[in-house]
Amino acid sequence: ATPPTSFWMFEIALAESTFRTSGRSARVVAIIDLIRSFEPERKVLLFTEYKATQALVVNALRREFGHDSALFINGDERLSGLVDANGRLTAASMARSEAAREFNEGRPRFLVSTEAAGEGIDLQHRCHTLIHVDLPWNPMRMHQRVGRVNRFGQKESVEVYLVRNPATVEARIWAKLEEKLDRIALAFEGAMADPEDIRSLVLGALPANLQERLTTEALGVDSEAFDSWFDSASATFGGRDVVSVVNALIGSAARFDFQSVGQSLPRVDLEDLQPFLVAALRWQKRRPELRNGVLSFRTPEDWEQRHIAVRRRYDVHFDRSRPRSRRGPTIVGAGHRLIEVALDAAAEQEVFLSAVPELRNPLVIYSCQDEFSAPSTPLQRALVGAERVGGEWRPLVDWQLVSLLN
């Protein structure tokens, strides 16, 4: 299944008087009321900017739906201010990958995350409902949040809920930004197959601090002049007309000559996944057979248990040019559920010992990540290497390492 070409966006508006009286608690009450309206088994992903709000939401969900109903993800994998089953304040630690895995397997009903899950985590396996507890400062982050569930493999129409007080300056700026993004997307309707692609392209062209700057400047703007002020303040989105920028990007992509930059593009394709899949199957005591480019095997029981849609037996290939047939072998690649469960199983192994007999030169591999990251910013990681050829070290990026080790 492919993700829906659009998702439903709902807005839960808090009355200004209620919000002024009870602050964040009114927001949490609105969220609990919303969740009560869902069917009892529906999984829900909630995003918030701040860990204090995260603890507030986790406590409210556990109080209402059971202590085991909610897990959390944040940058330092620790959350204070939680209430345990006996009513005492405590702190808890949970690895980002563990929380994501348990949520995907359906054990907790709710996952409350800061921006640490905004990138790099797939949460679409059992969840199609997302609630923005508060608004991120960067518009791109909202798009990245939605991307955790609105992606390849999603079988439902994704529902996104935004909780906000419409009387605030931040909310008015967001509403105007959304309106402008919709107009820009409409202007390029038909240029790309998926309307979300246009939205992502536009957001990528915006300055990261645009929403924060507009909010700051809007504080002194009279309400009656707000609309005209916004149109003027956002006319160029950082020096250039955004419609011109997007138009240039789309036009450049249509005329792009891949041959001219072939040396800088990763020279890997689907077939580079085959050695990994074969090794993963052998690790699970399976004996895959390769005949005429088709890999046949009985699926490991562990993989079957990880995903309801994983079949008992497979005949797969990695050749894009091979004619496709409903009854023939299945083409697989990154994002296919079979590859995803194999990756999940491999990532959980604590120790691997590899023998690479044909490695002719000394090779050093580095896994690098940020030493420090703001609480709301996901850690950045990279895999790089260096190969000593003759008397000099040659740097290798991730895809070159894959090819070499394959």
N, C-alpha and C positions, 0 to 999 in steps of 0.2 A: 504494500500500500504506500502511496505517496501522500505527503501532507496536503491538507486542503489548501486551495489557492487563496483562501481568505479565512479570517477568524472573526468570531463575534466579540465585540468590545462593549462592555456594559459599565455604566458609571453609577456608583453608589454615592449620592450626594448627602453630606451631613448638614443638618440645619445649623446655621451660624450660631444661634443662641445655645443650642445643645453643645456644640463644640467648645464655645467659650466657657461653658459651665464646667464640663467634665474633662476637657482635654483629650489625651490619647485614649482614655477609657471609652469614650463615645465611639471612637473609631473601632475599637476591639468589639464592642457590643454590636455594632453594625455588621462586622465580619461574622460574628457568631450567628446572628440572625440570618444572614445570607446563607451560611453553610447549613443551617437547619432546614432551609428550603430545598436543599439538594437531596437526592436519593441517598440512603444511609451508607452505601458502600463506595460512594464516589471519592476518588483520591484527589487531593487538592495541594497544589504547590503555592506557597505564599512567599513574596519577596518584600524585604524591608531594607532600608538604608542603615539602620543603627542597631547595635547589639542590645541596647536597653529595650527598644521596642520589640526586638526579637524574643527576648526573655518574657516580656509581657504577653505576647501572642502565644508563645509555647505554653505558658502557664494557663492561659484562658482556655486553650484547646484541650489540654489535659484535664482541666477541672470539669469541662463540659462533656468531653467524649471519652475520658479514660486516660490513665497515666501513661499507657503505652501507645497512645494514638498519635503522638507528634515527636518528630526528630528535628534536628537543626543542622545547618551547614554555615560556617563562617570562616574567615581567613585564618585565625589562629586555632581553630578546631576546639575551642573551649568556650563555655557560656556560663556566666555567673548570674545570680539572682533567680535561679530556678527553685520551685517548690517541690520537694520530694513527696513520696506517697504518704508520709506521716505528717505533712504540713510544715516541714522545716525548710528554711532557706539553705540552698546548697549550690555547688557548681558542678558541671559535668563536662567531660571531654568526649569527643567523637570524631573519628577520621572522616574527612570529606568523602572519600571513596566508599567507606562503609555505610554512611548514611544514604548515599545515592543508591548503593546496591540494595539495601533493605527496602528503600522506597520503591524501587523498580520491581522488587520481588513481592510487594504488596503487604508487607508486615505492618508498617505504620500507615495510617490513613492520611496524615499530614506531614509535609516537609516545609519548614520555615527557614528561609535562606537569606543571607546578605548577598552582596555582589560576588561572593566567592564561587557561587554556582552560576553566575551570569554567563560564563564561557566554559567550554570544554567538558560539560557534563550532559549526557543524554538522559532525559527523564520522561520520555514520551511513551514508554512501554505500557504503563497502566494509567497514566494521568493525562487528562485533556482540559483541566481547569486550573487557571492561574489567577491569583489575587494580588494586585499591587497594594500592599498595605500603605505605602507612601510613595512619593515620586522621586526618582533619581534626578540628580542635577544635569546629567548628560542625556540627551534624547536617545543617543545610540544605545545606552544601557537598557532602556525599556525594550527596545527591539531585541537586544541580546537575551533579555529575560524570557520573552515570548518564544525565542528560538530554542529554548530548552525543551519545549513540548510540541511546538509547531515545526516538526522536522520529519525526515524520512522514517517511515515505520509507523507514524501516527495514523490510526484508523478512524478517529472521531473528529468532528468539527471542534476546534479548540475554542474554549470560552475564556475570555479575559475580563476580569473585573478590576475597576479602578476606584479606590475609596479616597475621596477628597472633599474638602470644604470649598464649594465654589466661590465663596466670598473672598478668599485669599488671593493675593497678587500672584503667587506661584501657580494656583489653579487656573487663573485667567490667562497667564502666559502659556501654560500647557495647552489650554483649549485653542488658543490662537495658532500655536505651532502645529497642532494636529490639523486644524482647518487648512493651514497653508500647505502642509505636506500632502493632504488629500488633493488640493488643487494642482499641485505639481505632478502628482502621480496620474491625475486625470489627463494632464497635458501630454503625457507620454503613453497613454493607454494604447496598447497594441505594439509598443516597441519591444516589450519583453513578455514572455509567456506567463510569468507569475507577477501579479501586482506587488507582492512583497519584495521582489527583487528591486523594483524601482524605489520603494520606500527605503530599503537598505542602502541603495546607491546614493540617494539624497542625504540620508543621515550621515553617511560616510564623508560627504562633501562639506558638512557643517563643522564649524569650530567647536571643540570640545566644551568650551566655557560659554557657549551662546546663551543657553537658558539661564545660567547664573547671571550673566551680564545684563540680559534683558530684564530679569527680575529686579536687579539692583536699580537699574535706570527707571523702572516703572513705578517705584515707590512715590515719586513726586508728581506723577501724571494724574490729571483730573479724570474722573470716571467717564465723563461725556466725551473726552478727547482720546480715550484709550485706544479705540480701534484705529483711528488715523495715525496716532503715534506709533502703534505696533507696525503698521504697514510701512511707515517710513523707516523705523529702526531696523526692520528685518528685510529691507529691500535688496540688500546685497549679500547678506549672510557672510560677512567677513571680507568685504572688498570686491567680490565678484558676484554677478547675478547668478543665483543658484540654478535657474533654468538653463542658462548658457553653459554652466559647468556640466550639468547632467547631459545636456545635448552633445557637448564635446566628448564626454566620456563614451556615450553610446555610439557616436559616429566613429570614434577612434577604434572601438572594439570591432565594429563592422569591417574596418579597413586594416585590422591588425595583421601584420606579417609575422607569423610564428617562426618561419625559417630564419628571419633576420636576427632573432634573439635565441636561437636554438641552444646555444651554449649555456645560457643562464637558466633555462627551464629544466625542472627535474625530469630526468630521463627514466622514469619508472611508469609502469602500467599495471593492469590487473594481474598479469602473470607473475609479477614480483611478490604477490601474496601467496602463491602456491607453495613455496618452500616453508613458509610459516604454518600454513594449514596442515601440510604433511607432518611437520614436526609436532604440532599440537595434537594431532590424532595419534601419533606414535607415543607421545607422552601419556595419552589416555589408554594405552594398550590396544590400539586399533591398527589394522594393517591395510591402509588405503592402496587401491590398485589403480595404476595409471595406464590407460590404453587409448591410443589415438587422441591424446590431449584431453581425455575425460577421466576425472578422478572419481572413483567409486568407493564408498565406505559405509559401514554401519555406524550411526551416530552414537557417541558415548552417552551413557545414561545420565551422567552429570549435566551434559549440555541440554538434554531433553527436559530436565527438571528446571532449567534456568529460564526457559521461554516456552510458552504454550504453543507457539507456532513453529517450533523446530520439529522437523520430520524425523522419523526413525531411520531412514536410509536416504542417501543422496548420490546422485550422479551429477557432478558439477564440472564446469570448465571456466577458463579465464581468457578466452579469445573473443574479442569484440567483433571480429569479422565473421565468426561462425554463424550460419543461418539459425534463427531461433524457431523453436517448435514447442508447442504445448506439451508434447509427450517426450521430447528429447531432453538432454541434459540441461541443467540450469546454469546460467552465467552468474557468477558471484563477484562481489567486490566490496570495498569499504562501505559500511552502512547496511549490508545484507545481514539478516539476523544470525545466520550461521557464523559469519566472520566475527560478529559482535560477541556472541557467546564464547567463541574460541579466545578472543582477546580478553574477555572478563576472566575466564578460567586461568589464562596465562598470567594475568596481572596479579592474581591472588597467590601465586607460588612465591614463597619467600626466598628460595635458593635455586639457582640453575647452574649446572656445570656444562659447559660447551667445549667440544673439541672441534677445531677447524684445521684439518690437516693441510689444506692448500693455502693457508695464510703465509705468504712469502716474505712479507715485510713486517717489522714491528708496528703495532697498532695500539694507540691509546684512545680510549673513549671516555668522554666527559658527559655527565648529566648535570646541567647547570640550572639553578633557579635563583630567584630574588632572595637576598639575605633578609631584606625588610620589605614589608608591604603594608600599606594603609589598611585598616580593618575592613573597608568596603571594596578593596581592590584584590582581584584574584592573583595568586602567585604566578609569575611567568616562568616557564620551564623551556629548556632547549636541550637537544641531544647533538653533540658535535664530536668530531674525532680528528686525529692526526696520524698520518702514515709516514713512516720514515723510508724514503726512497733514495737510495744512494747515501749521500751525506746530509740530505736536507729533509725537513719535515714538511709534508703537504697537508694543508687543512682539508677536512671533509665535512660537508653538511649532512643532515639526517638521511636524505635519499641516497647519497653516495655510500653511506655506511650500510644501508639496507642492501644495496646491490653488491657490495664487497662481501658482506657476511653471508648473503644468500649463496 
